[in-house]
Amino acid sequence: MENARLITDAGIRALAPVQSLNGIGIGGAAITDASCEFIALHWQHLTYVSIYNCNGVTLKGLQALAVSANLQELDFSTENLTQEEVFDLLASFKNIKWCGIVDPQRKLDADGIKAKGTEREKYFSVYTNYPPAFARDIPLDQGAGTEKPATKGR
């Protein structure tokens, strides 16, 4: 779901019994760090989480997801983060192998982030104009940042 402003922390908690999900995309939701912490603790089977443009999510919530046992892919945005915080967050990833970062303010060093991913044998990508769910296969000249190789469909 994109631009899901009606999804709140209470809505995330209400979905707890649904254990068949392997990923959740709630870009634009009205969630806070509490939802990130809940997802990390109660949905340990998730391999993909997309929470870009969620204004209530800060570094604290993203850090909870970063060390999640099974999470392999994460999308988030940088409105509430500095570049140093983004680099620290990326360094803390436990099992995340792909990360899409939405940076509409263009405040990040995208090449530096990509280089950090290469160093760690992970794929980090920065997008400026598109939500990551739509931008993964958009050519570079259309403003997506860095392409992700097409490896699986969602």
C-alpha positions in Angstrom: 0.0 0.0 0.0 1.4 3.4 -0.9 0.5 6.7 0.8 -1.4 4.7 3.4 -2.0 7.7 5.8 -4.8 5.8 7.5 -2.5 3.0 8.7 -1.5 3.8 12.3 0.4 2.0 15.1 -2.9 0.5 16.2 -3.5 -0.9 12.7 0.0 -2.5 12.6 -0.7 -4.2 16.0 -4.1 -5.4 14.7 -2.4 -7.2 11.9 -0.2 -9.2 14.4 -2.1 -12.5 14.0 -1.4 -12.5 10.2 1.7 -14.6 10.1 1.5 -15.4 6.4 3.1 -12.1 5.3 6.6 -12.2 4.0 6.8 -8.5 3.4 4.9 -5.3 4.1 4.9 -2.0 2.2 3.3 0.8 4.0 4.9 3.9 2.5 3.3 7.1 3.8 1.6 5.4 6.8 1.0 7.4 10.0 3.1 5.1 12.1 5.8 5.8 14.6 8.9 4.1 16.0 6.5 1.9 18.0 5.4 0.1 14.9 9.0 -0.5 13.7 9.8 -2.0 17.1 6.6 -4.1 17.0 7.4 -5.4 13.5 10.9 -6.3 14.6 9.7 -8.2 17.7 6.5 -9.8 16.5 6.9 -10.3 12.8 10.3 -11.9 12.7 9.4 -13.9 9.6 9.2 -10.8 7.4 12.0 -10.5 4.9 10.9 -7.1 3.3 9.7 -3.8 4.9 9.0 -0.6 3.1 8.4 2.4 5.4 9.5 5.4 3.4 7.7 8.7 3.9 6.5 7.8 7.4 7.0 11.0 9.3 6.7 9.4 12.7 9.6 7.0 12.1 13.0 8.1 13.4 16.4 6.6 13.6 15.3 4.7 16.7 12.6 2.8 14.8 14.9 2.1 11.9 17.5 0.8 14.2 15.0 -1.8 15.6 14.4 -3.0 12.0 18.1 -3.0 11.1 18.9 -5.8 13.6 15.8 -7.9 12.8 16.8 -11.5 12.4 15.2 -12.3 9.0 14.8 -8.9 7.4 16.7 -8.8 4.1 15.2 -5.8 2.3 14.3 -2.4 3.8 13.1 0.9 2.2 13.0 4.1 4.2 13.3 7.8 3.7 15.7 10.4 5.1 13.5 13.3 6.1 14.3 12.8 9.8 17.9 11.7 9.4 21.4 13.2 8.8 23.8 11.6 6.4 25.9 10.4 9.4 22.9 8.7 10.9 22.2 7.0 7.6 25.8 5.7 7.3 25.6 4.4 10.9 22.3 2.8 10.3 23.6 1.0 7.2 26.6 -0.2 9.1 24.3 -1.7 11.8 22.4 -4.0 9.3 22.3 -7.5 10.6 20.9 -9.4 7.6 19.7 -6.7 5.3 21.1 -7.2 1.9 19.2 -4.6 -0.1 18.2 -1.1 1.0 16.3 1.5 -0.9 16.7 5.0 0.5 14.3 7.8 -0.5 16.1 11.1 -0.3 13.8 13.8 -1.8 15.9 16.6 -0.3 19.0 15.2 -2.1 21.0 15.6 1.1 22.9 12.3 0.9 26.1 11.3 -0.9 24.5 8.6 -3.1 27.8 7.5 -4.5 29.3 7.1 -0.9 26.3 5.1 0.1 26.5 2.8 -2.9 30.3 2.4 -2.2 29.5 1.4 1.4 27.1 -1.3 0.1 29.7 -2.6 -2.3 32.2 -2.8 0.6 29.8 -4.9 2.6 28.6 -7.0 -0.4 25.1 -5.4 0.0 23.0 -3.3 -2.4 22.2 0.2 -1.2 20.4 2.5 -3.5 19.2 6.2 -3.2 16.1 7.5 -4.9 15.1 11.1 -5.2 11.9 11.1 -7.2 10.2 7.8 -6.9 9.1 5.5 -4.1 11.5 2.5 -4.1 8.7 0.0 -4.9 8.3 1.7 -8.3 11.9 2.8 -8.9 13.8 -0.4 -8.8 13.8 -0.9 -12.5 13.6 2.7 -13.7 16.6 3.7 -15.8 19.1 6.0 -14.2 18.3 8.9 -16.6 14.7 9.0 -15.2 15.8 10.1 -11.7 15.6 6.9 -9.8 19.1 7.0 -8.5 20.8 3.6 -8.9 19.1 0.7 -10.4 18.7 -2.6 -8.6 19.2 -5.7 -10.8 15.9 -7.4 -11.4 16.2 -10.5 -9.1 12.7 -11.1 -7.9 9.2 -9.9 -8.5 6.9 -8.5 -5.9 
